[in-house]
Amino acid sequence: MIDLLHERLSRAAITTQGNECALSYIDLGDGPPLLLIHGGHGGWYHWVSNIEALCAHSRVIAPDLPGFGKSTKPQSDFTLKLAASELFALLDRLGVITFDIAAFSFGACVGAQMAVQAPHRVRSLTAVNPAGMGPVSRRLADIQNAAAQAAKSHGLEQGVRISLETIMVSDARLVTEDLCSIAANHVRATRVQTRPIARTHPTRALLESVRAPMWLALGSQDPHQQHELDARARFVQAISEHNTASIVRAAHWLQFEAAPWFNDNLSTFIDRVRSKRVQPCSIDTGFPT
């Protein structure tokens, strides 16, 4: 049950004071460090189905970004550079110099900023259904408007349920009352605005400047990506011969909906990068695309 897993991981969360805010984070496992960056209206819970599995291969560090979850709102205006700087400062305090990044949705904007800001520190970048890649589809805008209206008329949980069932996952059976409650609480806890940043489409330009090997994981059922699936996969592959992309049958919250596939293939990708075997190789989707 997701509530029990979330509760167990929550007990491992630590809070430390940063330059602009207090950051809450999880630090579990041994081995080379892997930084997990969550998406908008989220927190480390976006990786709730991945953290323990990834700990078998990595030291997993999963923070709540400034102004999200149990991290406090930054003193200055939230920007990609501020978020990246706060995460670098956290890693410095933890004694982490070089690391891999896996970043989801809006977190991919932050992860790409980090890879560009300090290329000597970021060993690889995995972008999961990244936000900020270009104009959103009309279908996505309609769903977001419907969810916002439901939240106003029938309460936040109802709006969150619509978002979970029509954007985040393609299998509505995964959307339980416990999941709705956890997601709604994180929406309430969000104290900064990320959508205006994503709508400036920063991620495409940032990714073009990333020199670390990249894996792009896209969900074929994700309304954020469906209208440009092949184009976005080709775009990332064309940046470097070391980059690879996969399309799996899942919606936006790919790493939750297709957790076993994602955990195995992320571990394979970063193990290959760490051993300097960075040539792209076929990654089996395990699902019809």
Secondary structure by P-SEA (a helix, b strand, c coil): caaaaaaaaaaabbbbbcccbbbbbbbbbbccbbbbbbccccccccccccccccccccbbbbbccccccccccccccccaaaaaaaaaaaaaaaccccbbbbbcaaaaaaaaaaaaaccccccbbbbccccccccccaaaaaaaaaaaaaaacccaaaaaaaaaacccccccccccaaaaaaaaaaaaacccccaaaaaacaaaaaaaacccbbbbbbbcccccccccaaaaaaaaaaccccbbbbbccccccccccaaaaaaaaaaaaaaaaaacccccccccccccc
